[in-house]
């Protein structure tokens, strides 16, 4: 299966001048190597500031690397034919607020080189799919936060792009919105599109094909999400009763169970970052 993108030794620095060091820079990505095949979904996770959004912007062609190479759909992000085959949903979507929802999607489809006669049909179909058909004439500025996110998701999937980049796609979505998003993801993967998404929600990540952990601007783990989260060798027990964690440890020890560690139930991603960082050292 051919690669949707290949990143080799990717570095991105940003100017960070100060009075004492006017030419100083800050290295956000430090030699990233990453490949994604078509028809696969890659999750990209890491602490705030690790470079996830920067990496997506480089893939989308919005930003350029300081050094290293980006191969995208057999070419580069600078190729206009390639850029027409990419969609990018930013964490803060940027659909023009003065346009009506339908107009905004028709504009997106024009940038993806769809014929004028096809745009309205495609836009109306995807708007119905995400539950915004009745609001297609409403200006973006008058949509609620959740409705704006649905409109942005519609824009990301409209016209069947070959590479779909999603930055925190579930932010602001209600439960029905989650269902529609995952249906669209499954359909895009089935037709051979490649998808990369970032999320801070563990439930968004466990069913993906691969999960890359970015810490300090470097990919420190890249594997099956179930393996990275320890699903092959660990179990999460939710117990009732009045036993404290230490009392539970003692009880299990009486039955030959060795408890290696006890963590708060909500720190799964935090442990993933810590374990990845320890592996990197």
N, C-alpha and C positions, 0 to 999 in steps of 0.2 A: 504494500500500500504506500503510495507516494506521500511525502511530507507536505503538510499545510504550511509549516514554517520551520526554519532552522536558525537558531541563534548560536553564534560562535564568538567566544571571548568578548562578549558585549560589555562595554563600559560606558557609563554616563556620569559626567561630572557637571555640576552647576556652579557658577560663580558664587563665592561666599566672602566678599571682601570685608576687611576691617581696617581701622586706622593704621594698625601696625603691619597688616599684611594685605595691601590693596589688591593683590592678584591671587589671593587664596581661592581655592575651590573646594567643593564638597562632593565626594564620590558616593553617588546613590546606588549605582550598579557596579559590581566589581568582578568582571570576567564571567558573565553568565553564559553557560552552555545549556541549550534546551531545544528539544525537537518535539513536534506534535504531528501525528499522522492524521490524514483525513478520516472522517467518520469517528473521531475520538473526542472525548470531553476531558479537559485538563482543569483541575482546580489549582489555584495559586493562592497560598496563604502565607502569613507572616505577621509579625508585630507592626504596629503603625510606624510608617517611615522607612520600611525595609525596601521599598522600591517597586511594589506591586503595580501601582497605578502608572508609574514611569515606564515600566516594561510594556504595559498595554498601550500606552501612548506611542511608544516606539514601533510596536507592531502595527498600529493604525496609521503610521506615517505622519502623525501630528508633531512628533519630536524626532530628532536625529541622534544617533549614538555619537559619543565622543570618539570611540574606536570600536573595532569589532565589526561583524557582518550580520545582516538580517536578510535571509532568503525567504521570500513570501510567495506561495503559490507559483513557484517556478521562476520568480523574478524578484523585484525589490519593492518596498513601499512607495518608491518614487514613480513607479510605473502607473500611469493613469488607468490602464485596463485592469490592473490588479486592485487598485484602490476602489474601483467600482464594484468589486466582488467582496469587499470587506464591510462589516458593520461594527460600530463601536458604541456601546452604551456606557457613558461616563457615570461616575458616582453621582455627580450633579448634572443631570441631563440638560442639554442646551437647545431644545426645540424652540424656534422663534415664538415668543409669547404673544406677539401681535397677530399671529396666524391662527385660523381655525384648525382644529385637530386634523380634519381631512386635508386641508391645504398643506399642513406641515408634512404629512406623510407623502403627499404627491411630490413635494419638494425633495424629500429624501430619495424617493424612487427615481426622480429625474437625475440625481447625482449618481445613481447606480445604473444609469444608461438604459432605463426602461422606456419603451416607446410611449408617447403621449397618450395614445388610445388605451394603453394597458393600465396606466397609473391609478385611475379612479377605481377600477374594478379590484385591483390588488389591494389598494388602501382600504376600501370598504370591507373586503373580506377579512382582513386581519383585524380591523377595528371591531367587527362583530365577534371575532374570536376572543378578543381580550375584554369584551363587555363594554365597549365604548361606542357601539354603533349608534345608539340614541344620542350621543354627545358629539357626533362628528362635525357639527356646525358650531360647536362652542369654542371660543378662543382658548388657547393654551393657558393664558393668564387667569382664566376663570375656573380652572380645574383644581380639585383638591390635590393634596400631596399624593395620595394613593392613585388617583386617576392620572396624574402626570406620569407616575411611574409606569402605569399600564400603557399610556401613550408611547413612552420611550421604549418599552418592550416591544410594542407593535412596530415601531420604527426599526428596531434591531433585527427583527425577523422578516420584515416585509421584503418581498422580492427574492426570497431564497438565496441569501448571500452564502459564499463558500467558506468564509472565516468569520466567526461571530465572537466578538470580544465584549465581555460583560463585567463591569466593575460594580460589585455589590448589587446584583440585580434584584435581590429580595428585599432590599431596604424600602420600607414604607408600604409593602404589599400586605394585603389581608390574606386569609386562608384560601379563598377562591382564586385570588391572583397567583398564589404559589402553584396551585394545581395547573392553571393554564400555562404558566412559565415552564413547568417540567414537562408538560405535554409538547410544547413547542420545541424544547430541547431534544426530547426523544425523537421527534419527527425530523429535526434538522440532522441529528446524528444518523438516522436511518437513511437519509438521502445522500450521505457522504460529506456533510459539512463538518468542519472542525470548530470546536467551541473551547474558549478559555474563559474562566470566570474566577472572580475573587469573592471571598465571603469570610465573615467572622462567625458564621453559624455552622456548627458541626453537622447538623442534619442536612445542610446543603451539600456536604462534601463526601459523605461516606459512600454514596452510590455512583460516584464518578469513575471514569476509567483509570485516571492517574491523579496523583496529588503531589505538587511540587512545593516544598517548604523553602521560603526565602527569608534568610536571616542576615542582617548586616550587608545587604546587597549581593548575597551569594546564594545560589541554590545548594542547600545542604542536604536535602533529601528529595528523592523523586521515585515514587513507587505506588503500588496499589494502596488506596486509602485504608482498606481494612487492615493491611499490614502495618501501616504507619500509626494507626490508632490502636494497634495491639489487639485487634479483634481475633487474631489467630491464637492467642495464648492467654488472654485476659477476659475476665467477666466483671460486670458491674452488678453488685448486689444491692437491692433496695429493701431494707429490713425495717419491720415495725417493732414495737416494744420499747422497753426502757433501758436497754443496754447502751452503755457508752461505747465509743469506738475501741477503747482499750479493753473493755470487758468482752466485746465481741472478738477481739484478737485472741484473748485468753481462751475463750470458748472454742474457737476454731483450732487453736493449738492443741487442745485436749483430744481432738479428733485427727491429729496428724497433718493439719493444714498450716503451712508456713505463710504468714501474711508479710509480704515484703514491704508494703507501704500503704498508708491510708491517706487519701487525698480528698479535699472538698469535691462534691459531685459536679461542680460547674467549672472546673479548671482544665478540661480535657485539652483544648487548644493550647493553653499555657504550658502544660506538660509537654505537648508535642514540640513547641518552640524550644523549650529548655533541653529536651532530649536531643533535638537536632543540633542545637548550639554546642552541646557537649561532644557530640559526634564530630562536629567540625573542628573542635580543638584537638 
